Amino acid sequence: MMIETRRRLLWHGMLLFLLGLLTGLVEPQFSNPRMGLAAHLEGVMNGIFLLAIGSAWMEVRLGDQAKAVAYWTALYGTYANWLFTTLAAVFGTGAMSPVTAAGYSGAPWQEGLVTFGFASVGISILVAVLLLLWGFRQGASA
């Protein structure tokens, strides 16, 4: 099962990397092209992050439940980071990204959606990273 999970993480890493590359191709078409560049980079970097986790997955020493939480929060956080950054580029929202969206703002519902999305990404990535750090610590046992 661990090998299959590892392969799924590697597959998702490559898929997200591809989504990042494709986002870069349409970057000038977004309402906010600078946010489009950010979405491109999020896809590429989060894909590499998943590839790194997948490559090291056999070294993660956590119980089954904690490992499942680490897996799912990492997947959600990485895909959602790309998705909500892409939505911010499409909508032209600016509340959560004052540097890349200076002078841009979306409808209140768009700003709310993107704000919620980025907050959920932050929480999920923190949970995943903290669990992975715990699983990589010296002397950890499953």
DRENFIKE-221339 format. One record per residue: residue number from 1; x, y, z negated of N, C-alpha, C in turn. Coordinates in nm, 2 decimals. Layout:
BEGIN
seq->NUM&n_px->X&n_py->Y&n_pz->Z&ca_px->X&ca_py->Y&ca_pz->Z&c_px->X&c_py->Y&c_pz->Z
...
//
This chain:
BEGIN
seq->1&n_px->0.08&n_py->-0.12&n_pz->0.00&ca_px->0.00&ca_py->0.00&ca_pz->0.00&c_px->0.09&c_py->0.13&c_pz->0.00
seq->2&n_px->0.20&n_py->0.12&n_pz->-0.08&ca_px->0.29&ca_py->0.24&ca_pz->-0.08&c_px->0.34&c_py->0.27&c_pz->0.06
seq->3&n_px->0.37&n_py->0.17&n_pz->0.13&ca_px->0.43&ca_py->0.19&ca_pz->0.27&c_px->0.33&c_py->0.25&c_pz->0.36
seq->4&n_px->0.20&n_py->0.20&n_pz->0.35&ca_px->0.10&ca_py->0.26&ca_pz->0.43&c_px->0.07&c_py->0.40&c_pz->0.39
seq->5&n_px->0.07&n_py->0.44&n_pz->0.27&ca_px->0.05&ca_py->0.58&ca_pz->0.22&c_px->0.16&c_py->0.66&c_pz->0.28
seq->6&n_px->0.29&n_py->0.61&n_pz->0.27&ca_px->0.40&ca_py->0.68&ca_pz->0.32&c_px->0.39&c_py->0.71&c_pz->0.47
seq->7&n_px->0.34&n_py->0.61&n_pz->0.54&ca_px->0.32&ca_py->0.63&ca_pz->0.69&c_px->0.21&c_py->0.73&c_pz->0.72
seq->8&n_px->0.11&n_py->0.73&n_pz->0.64&ca_px->0.00&ca_py->0.83&ca_pz->0.65&c_px->0.05&c_py->0.97&c_pz->0.63
seq->9&n_px->0.13&n_py->0.99&n_pz->0.53&ca_px->0.19&ca_py->1.12&ca_pz->0.50&c_px->0.28&c_py->1.16&c_pz->0.61
seq->10&n_px->0.35&n_py->1.07&n_pz->0.67&ca_px->0.44&ca_py->1.11&ca_pz->0.78&c_px->0.35&c_py->1.15&c_pz->0.90
seq->11&n_px->0.25&n_py->1.07&n_pz->0.93&ca_px->0.16&ca_py->1.10&ca_pz->1.04&c_px->0.09&c_py->1.23&c_pz->1.02
seq->12&n_px->0.04&n_py->1.26&n_pz->0.91&ca_px->-0.02&ca_py->1.39&ca_pz->0.88&c_px->0.08&c_py->1.50&c_pz->0.89
seq->13&n_px->0.20&n_py->1.48&n_pz->0.85&ca_px->0.31&ca_py->1.58&ca_pz->0.86&c_px->0.33&c_py->1.62&c_pz->1.01
seq->14&n_px->0.34&n_py->1.51&n_pz->1.09&ca_px->0.36&ca_py->1.54&ca_pz->1.24&c_px->0.24&c_py->1.61&c_pz->1.30
seq->15&n_px->0.11&n_py->1.57&n_pz->1.26&ca_px->-0.01&ca_py->1.63&ca_pz->1.31&c_px->-0.01&c_py->1.78&c_pz->1.27
seq->16&n_px->0.01&n_py->1.81&n_pz->1.15&ca_px->0.01&ca_py->1.95&ca_pz->1.10&c_px->0.12&c_py->2.03&c_pz->1.17
seq->17&n_px->0.24&n_py->1.97&n_pz->1.19&ca_px->0.35&ca_py->2.03&ca_pz->1.26&c_px->0.30&c_py->2.07&c_pz->1.40
seq->18&n_px->0.23&n_py->1.97&n_pz->1.47&ca_px->0.18&ca_py->2.00&ca_pz->1.60&c_px->0.07&c_py->2.11&c_pz->1.60
seq->19&n_px->-0.02&n_py->2.11&n_pz->1.50&ca_px->-0.12&ca_py->2.21&ca_pz->1.49&c_px->-0.05&c_py->2.35&c_pz->1.48
seq->20&n_px->0.06&n_py->2.35&n_pz->1.40&ca_px->0.13&ca_py->2.48&ca_pz->1.39&c_px->0.19&c_py->2.52&c_pz->1.52
seq->21&n_px->0.25&n_py->2.43&n_pz->1.59&ca_px->0.30&ca_py->2.47&ca_pz->1.72&c_px->0.19&c_py->2.52&c_pz->1.82
seq->22&n_px->0.08&n_py->2.45&n_pz->1.82&ca_px->-0.03&ca_py->2.49&ca_pz->1.91&c_px->-0.08&c_py->2.63&c_pz->1.86
seq->23&n_px->-0.09&n_py->2.65&n_pz->1.73&ca_px->-0.13&ca_py->2.79&ca_pz->1.68&c_px->-0.04&c_py->2.90&c_pz->1.74
seq->24&n_px->0.09&n_py->2.86&n_pz->1.74&ca_px->0.19&ca_py->2.96&ca_pz->1.79&c_px->0.16&c_py->3.00&c_pz->1.94
seq->25&n_px->0.11&n_py->2.90&n_pz->2.01&ca_px->0.08&ca_py->2.93&ca_pz->2.16&c_px->-0.03&c_py->3.03&c_pz->2.18
seq->26&n_px->-0.13&n_py->3.03&n_pz->2.08&ca_px->-0.24&ca_py->3.12&ca_pz->2.10&c_px->-0.23&c_py->3.24&c_pz->2.01
seq->27&n_px->-0.12&n_py->3.26&n_pz->1.94&ca_px->-0.10&ca_py->3.36&ca_pz->1.84&c_px->-0.15&c_py->3.50&c_pz->1.89
seq->28&n_px->-0.11&n_py->3.54&n_pz->2.01&ca_px->-0.15&ca_py->3.68&ca_pz->2.06&c_px->-0.30&c_py->3.70&c_pz->2.08
seq->29&n_px->-0.38&n_py->3.59&n_pz->2.08&ca_px->-0.52&ca_py->3.60&ca_pz->2.10&c_px->-0.60&c_py->3.62&c_pz->1.98
seq->30&n_px->-0.54&n_py->3.61&n_pz->1.86&ca_px->-0.61&ca_py->3.63&ca_pz->1.73&c_px->-0.64&c_py->3.78&c_pz->1.71
seq->31&n_px->-0.74&n_py->3.81&n_pz->1.63&ca_px->-0.78&ca_py->3.94&ca_pz->1.59&c_px->-0.66&c_py->4.01&c_pz->1.53
seq->32&n_px->-0.59&n_py->3.94&n_pz->1.45&ca_px->-0.47&ca_py->3.99&ca_pz->1.38&c_px->-0.35&c_py->3.90&c_pz->1.42
seq->33&n_px->-0.27&n_py->3.94&n_pz->1.53&ca_px->-0.16&ca_py->3.85&ca_pz->1.57&c_px->-0.05&c_py->3.83&c_pz->1.47
seq->34&n_px->-0.03&n_py->3.92&n_pz->1.38&ca_px->0.07&ca_py->3.90&ca_pz->1.27&c_px->0.02&c_py->3.78&c_pz->1.18
seq->35&n_px->-0.11&n_py->3.78&n_pz->1.15&ca_px->-0.16&ca_py->3.67&ca_pz->1.07&c_px->-0.16&c_py->3.54&c_pz->1.15
seq->36&n_px->-0.17&n_py->3.55&n_pz->1.28&ca_px->-0.16&ca_py->3.44&ca_pz->1.37&c_px->-0.02&c_py->3.38&c_pz->1.36
seq->37&n_px->0.08&n_py->3.47&n_pz->1.35&ca_px->0.22&ca_py->3.42&ca_pz->1.34&c_px->0.23&c_py->3.35&c_pz->1.20
seq->38&n_px->0.17&n_py->3.40&n_pz->1.10&ca_px->0.17&ca_py->3.34&ca_pz->0.97&c_px->0.11&c_py->3.20&c_pz->0.97
seq->39&n_px->-0.01&n_py->3.19&n_pz->1.05&ca_px->-0.07&ca_py->3.06&ca_pz->1.06&c_px->0.02&c_py->2.96&c_pz->1.13
seq->40&n_px->0.08&n_py->3.00&n_pz->1.24&ca_px->0.18&ca_py->2.92&ca_pz->1.31&c_px->0.29&c_py->2.87&c_pz->1.21
seq->41&n_px->0.34&n_py->2.96&n_pz->1.13&ca_px->0.45&ca_py->2.92&ca_pz->1.04&c_px->0.40&c_py->2.83&c_pz->0.93
seq->42&n_px->0.27&n_py->2.85&n_pz->0.88&ca_px->0.21&ca_py->2.77&ca_pz->0.78&c_px->0.20&c_py->2.63&c_pz->0.83
seq->43&n_px->0.15&n_py->2.61&n_pz->0.95&ca_px->0.13&ca_py->2.48&ca_pz->1.01&c_px->0.27&c_py->2.41&c_pz->1.02
seq->44&n_px->0.37&n_py->2.47&n_pz->1.07&ca_px->0.50&ca_py->2.41&ca_pz->1.09&c_px->0.56&c_py->2.38&c_pz->0.96
seq->45&n_px->0.56&n_py->2.47&n_pz->0.86&ca_px->0.63&ca_py->2.45&ca_pz->0.73&c_px->0.55&c_py->2.35&c_pz->0.65
seq->46&n_px->0.42&n_py->2.35&n_pz->0.65&ca_px->0.35&ca_py->2.26&ca_pz->0.57&c_px->0.36&c_py->2.12&c_pz->0.63
seq->47&n_px->0.37&n_py->2.11&n_pz->0.77&ca_px->0.39&ca_py->1.98&ca_pz->0.83&c_px->0.53&c_py->1.92&c_pz->0.78
seq->48&n_px->0.63&n_py->2.00&n_pz->0.78&ca_px->0.76&ca_py->1.96&ca_pz->0.73&c_px->0.75&c_py->1.92&c_pz->0.58
seq->49&n_px->0.67&n_py->1.99&n_pz->0.50&ca_px->0.66&ca_py->1.96&ca_pz->0.36&c_px->0.59&c_py->1.82&c_pz->0.35
seq->50&n_px->0.49&n_py->1.79&n_pz->0.43&ca_px->0.43&ca_py->1.65&ca_pz->0.43&c_px->0.53&c_py->1.55&c_pz->0.47
seq->51&n_px->0.61&n_py->1.58&n_pz->0.57&ca_px->0.72&ca_py->1.48&ca_pz->0.62&c_px->0.82&c_py->1.46&c_pz->0.51
seq->52&n_px->0.85&n_py->1.56&n_pz->0.43&ca_px->0.95&ca_py->1.54&ca_pz->0.32&c_px->0.88&c_py->1.46&c_pz->0.21
seq->53&n_px->0.76&n_py->1.48&n_pz->0.18&ca_px->0.69&ca_py->1.40&ca_pz->0.08&c_px->0.68&c_py->1.26&c_pz->0.12
seq->54&n_px->0.64&n_py->1.24&n_pz->0.25&ca_px->0.63&ca_py->1.10&ca_pz->0.30&c_px->0.77&c_py->1.03&c_pz->0.30
seq->55&n_px->0.87&n_py->1.10&n_pz->0.33&ca_px->1.00&ca_py->1.04&ca_pz->0.33&c_px->1.05&c_py->1.00&c_pz->0.19
seq->56&n_px->1.00&n_py->1.07&n_pz->0.09&ca_px->1.04&ca_py->1.04&ca_pz->-0.04&c_px->0.94&c_py->0.96&c_pz->-0.12
seq->57&n_px->0.83&n_py->0.93&n_pz->-0.06&ca_px->0.71&ca_py->0.87&ca_pz->-0.13&c_px->0.75&c_py->0.75&c_pz->-0.22
seq->58&n_px->0.84&n_py->0.67&n_pz->-0.17&ca_px->0.87&ca_py->0.54&ca_pz->-0.24&c_px->0.94&c_py->0.57&c_pz->-0.37
seq->59&n_px->0.99&n_py->0.70&n_pz->-0.39&ca_px->1.06&ca_py->0.73&ca_pz->-0.51&c_px->0.97&c_py->0.80&c_pz->-0.61
seq->60&n_px->0.85&n_py->0.82&n_pz->-0.58&ca_px->0.75&ca_py->0.89&ca_pz->-0.67&c_px->0.71&c_py->0.78&c_pz->-0.77
seq->61&n_px->0.73&n_py->0.81&n_pz->-0.90&ca_px->0.69&ca_py->0.72&ca_pz->-1.01&c_px->0.58&c_py->0.77&c_pz->-1.09
seq->62&n_px->0.46&n_py->0.74&n_pz->-1.04&ca_px->0.34&ca_py->0.79&ca_pz->-1.11&c_px->0.24&c_py->0.67&c_pz->-1.12
seq->63&n_px->0.15&n_py->0.68&n_pz->-1.21&ca_px->0.04&ca_py->0.58&ca_pz->-1.21&c_px->-0.05&c_py->0.60&c_pz->-1.09
seq->64&n_px->-0.13&n_py->0.50&n_pz->-1.06&ca_px->-0.21&ca_py->0.50&ca_pz->-0.94&c_px->-0.30&c_py->0.62&c_pz->-0.93
seq->65&n_px->-0.36&n_py->0.66&n_pz->-1.04&ca_px->-0.45&ca_py->0.78&ca_pz->-1.03&c_px->-0.38&c_py->0.90&c_pz->-1.01
seq->66&n_px->-0.27&n_py->0.92&n_pz->-1.08&ca_px->-0.19&ca_py->1.04&ca_pz->-1.06&c_px->-0.13&c_py->1.05&c_pz->-0.92
seq->67&n_px->-0.09&n_py->0.93&n_pz->-0.87&ca_px->-0.03&ca_py->0.93&ca_pz->-0.73&c_px->-0.14&c_py->0.97&c_pz->-0.63
seq->68&n_px->-0.26&n_py->0.92&n_pz->-0.65&ca_px->-0.37&ca_py->0.95&ca_pz->-0.56&c_px->-0.40&c_py->1.10&c_pz->-0.57
seq->69&n_px->-0.40&n_py->1.16&n_pz->-0.68&ca_px->-0.42&ca_py->1.30&ca_pz->-0.70&c_px->-0.31&c_py->1.38&c_pz->-0.63
seq->70&n_px->-0.19&n_py->1.34&n_pz->-0.64&ca_px->-0.08&ca_py->1.41&ca_pz->-0.58&c_px->-0.09&c_py->1.40&c_pz->-0.42
seq->71&n_px->-0.13&n_py->1.28&n_pz->-0.37&ca_px->-0.15&ca_py->1.26&ca_pz->-0.23&c_px->-0.26&c_py->1.35&c_pz->-0.18
seq->72&n_px->-0.38&n_py->1.35&n_pz->-0.24&ca_px->-0.49&ca_py->1.42&ca_pz->-0.19&c_px->-0.48&c_py->1.57&c_pz->-0.20
seq->73&n_px->-0.42&n_py->1.62&n_pz->-0.31&ca_px->-0.40&ca_py->1.76&ca_pz->-0.33&c_px->-0.29&c_py->1.81&c_pz->-0.23
seq->74&n_px->-0.19&n_py->1.73&n_pz->-0.21&ca_px->-0.09&ca_py->1.77&ca_pz->-0.11&c_px->-0.15&c_py->1.78&c_pz->0.03
seq->75&n_px->-0.23&n_py->1.68&n_pz->0.07&ca_px->-0.30&ca_py->1.69&ca_pz->0.20&c_px->-0.40&c_py->1.80&c_pz->0.21
seq->76&n_px->-0.48&n_py->1.82&n_pz->0.11&ca_px->-0.58&ca_py->1.93&ca_pz->0.11&c_px->-0.50&c_py->2.06&c_pz->0.12
seq->77&n_px->-0.41&n_py->2.08&n_pz->0.03&ca_px->-0.33&ca_py->2.21&ca_pz->0.02&c_px->-0.26&c_py->2.25&c_pz->0.15
seq->78&n_px->-0.20&n_py->2.15&n_pz->0.22&ca_px->-0.12&ca_py->2.18&ca_pz->0.34&c_px->-0.22&c_py->2.21&c_pz->0.46
seq->79&n_px->-0.32&n_py->2.13&n_pz->0.48&ca_px->-0.41&ca_py->2.15&ca_pz->0.59&c_px->-0.49&c_py->2.28&c_pz->0.56
seq->80&n_px->-0.54&n_py->2.30&n_pz->0.44&ca_px->-0.62&ca_py->2.42&ca_pz->0.40&c_px->-0.54&c_py->2.54&c_pz->0.42
seq->81&n_px->-0.41&n_py->2.54&n_pz->0.38&ca_px->-0.32&ca_py->2.66&ca_pz->0.40&c_px->-0.32&c_py->2.70&c_pz->0.54
seq->82&n_px->-0.30&n_py->2.60&n_pz->0.63&ca_px->-0.30&ca_py->2.64&ca_pz->0.78&c_px->-0.43&c_py->2.69&c_pz->0.82
seq->83&n_px->-0.54&n_py->2.62&n_pz->0.78&ca_px->-0.68&ca_py->2.65&ca_pz->0.82&c_px->-0.72&c_py->2.79&c_pz->0.78
seq->84&n_px->-0.70&n_py->2.82&n_pz->0.65&ca_px->-0.74&ca_py->2.95&ca_pz->0.60&c_px->-0.66&c_py->3.06&c_pz->0.65
seq->85&n_px->-0.53&n_py->3.04&n_pz->0.68&ca_px->-0.45&ca_py->3.14&ca_pz->0.74&c_px->-0.49&c_py->3.16&c_pz->0.88
seq->86&n_px->-0.53&n_py->3.06&n_pz->0.95&ca_px->-0.58&ca_py->3.07&ca_pz->1.09&c_px->-0.71&c_py->3.14&c_pz->1.09
seq->87&n_px->-0.80&n_py->3.11&n_pz->0.99&ca_px->-0.93&ca_py->3.18&ca_pz->0.98&c_px->-0.90&c_py->3.33&c_pz->0.95
seq->88&n_px->-0.81&n_py->3.36&n_pz->0.87&ca_px->-0.78&ca_py->3.50&ca_pz->0.84&c_px->-0.73&c_py->3.57&c_pz->0.97
seq->89&n_px->-0.65&n_py->3.50&n_pz->1.05&ca_px->-0.61&ca_py->3.56&ca_pz->1.18&c_px->-0.72&c_py->3.58&c_pz->1.27
seq->90&n_px->-0.82&n_py->3.49&n_pz->1.28&ca_px->-0.93&ca_py->3.50&ca_pz->1.36&c_px->-1.03&c_py->3.61&c_pz->1.32
seq->91&n_px->-1.06&n_py->3.61&n_pz->1.19&ca_px->-1.15&ca_py->3.71&ca_pz->1.13&c_px->-1.08&c_py->3.85&c_pz->1.12
seq->92&n_px->-0.95&n_py->3.85&n_pz->1.11&ca_px->-0.89&ca_py->3.98&ca_pz->1.08&c_px->-0.90&c_py->4.02&c_pz->0.94
seq->93&n_px->-0.91&n_py->3.93&n_pz->0.84&ca_px->-0.93&ca_py->3.96&ca_pz->0.70&c_px->-0.80&c_py->4.01&c_pz->0.65
seq->94&n_px->-0.80&n_py->4.09&n_pz->0.54&ca_px->-0.68&ca_py->4.14&ca_pz->0.48&c_px->-0.67&c_py->4.14&c_pz->0.33
seq->95&n_px->-0.77&n_py->4.10&n_pz->0.26&ca_px->-0.77&ca_py->4.11&ca_pz->0.11&c_px->-0.66&c_py->4.03&c_pz->0.05
seq->96&n_px->-0.63&n_py->3.91&n_pz->0.10&ca_px->-0.53&ca_py->3.82&ca_pz->0.04&c_px->-0.40&c_py->3.83&c_pz->0.10
seq->97&n_px->-0.38&n_py->3.91&n_pz->0.20&ca_px->-0.25&ca_py->3.92&ca_pz->0.27&c_px->-0.22&c_py->4.06&c_pz->0.31
seq->98&n_px->-0.19&n_py->4.15&n_pz->0.21&ca_px->-0.17&ca_py->4.29&ca_pz->0.24&c_px->-0.05&c_py->4.32&c_pz->0.33
seq->99&n_px->0.05&n_py->4.23&n_pz->0.34&ca_px->0.17&ca_py->4.26&ca_pz->0.42&c_px->0.14&c_py->4.23&c_pz->0.57
seq->100&n_px->0.08&n_py->4.11&n_pz->0.59&ca_px->0.06&ca_py->4.07&ca_pz->0.73&c_px->-0.08&c_py->4.12&c_pz->0.79
seq->101&n_px->-0.16&n_py->4.18&n_pz->0.70&ca_px->-0.29&ca_py->4.22&ca_pz->0.74&c_px->-0.32&c_py->4.37&c_pz->0.71
seq->102&n_px->-0.21&n_py->4.45&n_pz->0.70&ca_px->-0.23&ca_py->4.59&ca_pz->0.67&c_px->-0.31&c_py->4.65&c_pz->0.78
seq->103&n_px->-0.42&n_py->4.72&n_pz->0.73&ca_px->-0.51&ca_py->4.79&ca_pz->0.83&c_px->-0.62&c_py->4.70&c_pz->0.88
seq->104&n_px->-0.62&n_py->4.57&n_pz->0.84&ca_px->-0.73&ca_py->4.48&ca_pz->0.89&c_px->-0.82&c_py->4.45&c_pz->0.77
seq->105&n_px->-0.95&n_py->4.43&n_pz->0.81&ca_px->-1.04&ca_py->4.38&ca_pz->0.71&c_px->-1.16&c_py->4.31&c_pz->0.78
seq->106&n_px->-1.21&n_py->4.21&n_pz->0.72&ca_px->-1.32&ca_py->4.14&ca_pz->0.78&c_px->-1.45&c_py->4.17&c_pz->0.71
seq->107&n_px->-1.56&n_py->4.11&n_pz->0.75&ca_px->-1.69&ca_py->4.12&ca_pz->0.68&c_px->-1.67&c_py->4.06&c_pz->0.54
seq->108&n_px->-1.75&n_py->4.11&n_pz->0.45&ca_px->-1.74&ca_py->4.06&ca_pz->0.31&c_px->-1.74&c_py->3.91&c_pz->0.30
seq->109&n_px->-1.83&n_py->3.84&n_pz->0.37&ca_px->-1.84&ca_py->3.70&ca_pz->0.36&c_px->-1.71&c_py->3.63&c_pz->0.41
seq->110&n_px->-1.64&n_py->3.69&n_pz->0.52&ca_px->-1.52&ca_py->3.64&ca_pz->0.57&c_px->-1.41&c_py->3.66&c_pz->0.47
seq->111&n_px->-1.40&n_py->3.78&n_pz->0.41&ca_px->-1.30&ca_py->3.81&ca_pz->0.30&c_px->-1.32&c_py->3.71&c_pz->0.18
seq->112&n_px->-1.45&n_py->3.69&n_pz->0.15&ca_px->-1.47&ca_py->3.60&ca_pz->0.04&c_px->-1.43&c_py->3.45&c_pz->0.07
seq->113&n_px->-1.46&n_py->3.41&n_pz->0.19&ca_px->-1.42&ca_py->3.27&ca_pz->0.23&c_px->-1.27&c_py->3.25&c_pz->0.23
seq->114&n_px->-1.20&n_py->3.35&n_pz->0.29&ca_px->-1.06&ca_py->3.34&ca_pz->0.29&c_px->-1.00&c_py->3.35&c_pz->0.15
seq->115&n_px->-1.05&n_py->3.44&n_pz->0.07&ca_px->-1.00&ca_py->3.45&ca_pz->-0.07&c_px->-1.02&c_py->3.32&c_pz->-0.15
seq->116&n_px->-1.14&n_py->3.26&n_pz->-0.14&ca_px->-1.17&ca_py->3.13&ca_pz->-0.20&c_px->-1.07&c_py->3.03&c_pz->-0.15
seq->117&n_px->-1.05&n_py->3.02&n_pz->-0.02&ca_px->-0.97&ca_py->2.92&ca_pz->0.05&c_px->-0.82&c_py->2.93&c_pz->0.00
seq->118&n_px->-0.77&n_py->3.06&n_pz->0.00&ca_px->-0.63&ca_py->3.07&ca_pz->-0.05&c_px->-0.62&c_py->3.04&c_pz->-0.20
seq->119&n_px->-0.72&n_py->3.07&n_pz->-0.28&ca_px->-0.71&ca_py->3.04&ca_pz->-0.42&c_px->-0.71&c_py->2.89&c_pz->-0.44
seq->120&n_px->-0.79&n_py->2.82&n_pz->-0.36&ca_px->-0.80&ca_py->2.67&ca_pz->-0.37&c_px->-0.67&c_py->2.61&c_pz->-0.32
seq->121&n_px->-0.61&n_py->2.67&n_pz->-0.22&ca_px->-0.48&ca_py->2.62&ca_pz->-0.17&c_px->-0.37&c_py->2.63&c_pz->-0.28
seq->122&n_px->-0.37&n_py->2.75&n_pz->-0.35&ca_px->-0.27&ca_py->2.77&ca_pz->-0.45&c_px->-0.28&c_py->2.67&c_pz->-0.56
seq->123&n_px->-0.40&n_py->2.64&n_pz->-0.61&ca_px->-0.42&ca_py->2.55&ca_pz->-0.71&c_px->-0.38&c_py->2.41&c_pz->-0.67
seq->124&n_px->-0.43&n_py->2.37&n_pz->-0.55&ca_px->-0.40&ca_py->2.23&ca_pz->-0.51&c_px->-0.25&c_py->2.21&c_pz->-0.48
seq->125&n_px->-0.18&n_py->2.30&n_pz->-0.43&ca_px->-0.04&ca_py->2.28&ca_pz->-0.40&c_px->0.04&c_py->2.28&c_pz->-0.54
seq->126&n_px->0.00&n_py->2.37&n_pz->-0.63&ca_px->0.06&ca_py->2.36&ca_pz->-0.76&c_px->0.04&c_py->2.23&c_pz->-0.83
seq->127&n_px->-0.08&n_py->2.17&n_pz->-0.82&ca_px->-0.10&ca_py->2.04&ca_pz->-0.88&c_px->-0.02&c_py->1.93&c_pz->-0.82
seq->128&n_px->-0.01&n_py->1.94&n_pz->-0.68&ca_px->0.07&ca_py->1.84&ca_pz->-0.61&c_px->0.21&c_py->1.84&c_pz->-0.65
seq->129&n_px->0.27&n_py->1.96&n_pz->-0.65&ca_px->0.41&ca_py->1.98&ca_pz->-0.67&c_px->0.44&c_py->1.94&c_pz->-0.82
seq->130&n_px->0.36&n_py->1.98&n_pz->-0.91&ca_px->0.39&ca_py->1.95&ca_pz->-1.05&c_px->0.38&c_py->1.80&c_pz->-1.07
seq->131&n_px->0.28&n_py->1.73&n_pz->-1.01&ca_px->0.28&ca_py->1.58&ca_pz->-1.02&c_px->0.40&c_py->1.52&c_pz->-0.95
seq->132&n_px->0.44&n_py->1.57&n_pz->-0.84&ca_px->0.56&ca_py->1.51&ca_pz->-0.77&c_px->0.68&c_py->1.53&c_pz->-0.85
seq->133&n_px->0.70&n_py->1.65&n_pz->-0.91&ca_px->0.81&ca_py->1.68&ca_pz->-0.99&c_px->0.82&c_py->1.58&c_pz->-1.11
seq->134&n_px->0.70&n_py->1.56&n_pz->-1.17&ca_px->0.69&ca_py->1.46&ca_pz->-1.28&c_px->0.73&c_py->1.32&c_pz->-1.23
seq->135&n_px->0.68&n_py->1.28&n_pz->-1.11&ca_px->0.71&ca_py->1.15&ca_pz->-1.06&c_px->0.85&c_py->1.13&c_pz->-1.01
seq->136&n_px->0.93&n_py->1.24&n_pz->-0.99&ca_px->1.07&ca_py->1.23&ca_pz->-0.94&c_px->1.16&c_py->1.24&c_pz->-1.06
seq->137&n_px->1.11&n_py->1.27&n_pz->-1.18&ca_px->1.20&ca_py->1.30&ca_pz->-1.29&c_px->1.28&c_py->1.17&c_pz->-1.33
seq->138&n_px->1.40&n_py->1.20&n_pz->-1.39&ca_px->1.49&ca_py->1.09&ca_pz->-1.43&c_px->1.42&c_py->1.00&c_pz->-1.53
seq->139&n_px->1.42&n_py->0.87&n_pz->-1.51&ca_px->1.36&ca_py->0.78&ca_pz->-1.60&c_px->1.21&c_py->0.76&c_pz->-1.59
seq->140&n_px->1.15&n_py->0.82&n_pz->-1.49&ca_px->1.01&ca_py->0.80&ca_pz->-1.47&c_px->0.98&c_py->0.66&c_pz->-1.43
seq->141&n_px->0.86&n_py->0.61&n_pz->-1.48&ca_px->0.82&ca_py->0.47&ca_pz->-1.44&c_px->0.67&c_py->0.48&c_pz->-1.41
seq->142&n_px->0.63&n_py->0.40&n_pz->-1.31&ca_px->0.50&ca_py->0.40&ca_pz->-1.26&c_px->0.40&c_py->0.35&c_pz->-1.36
//
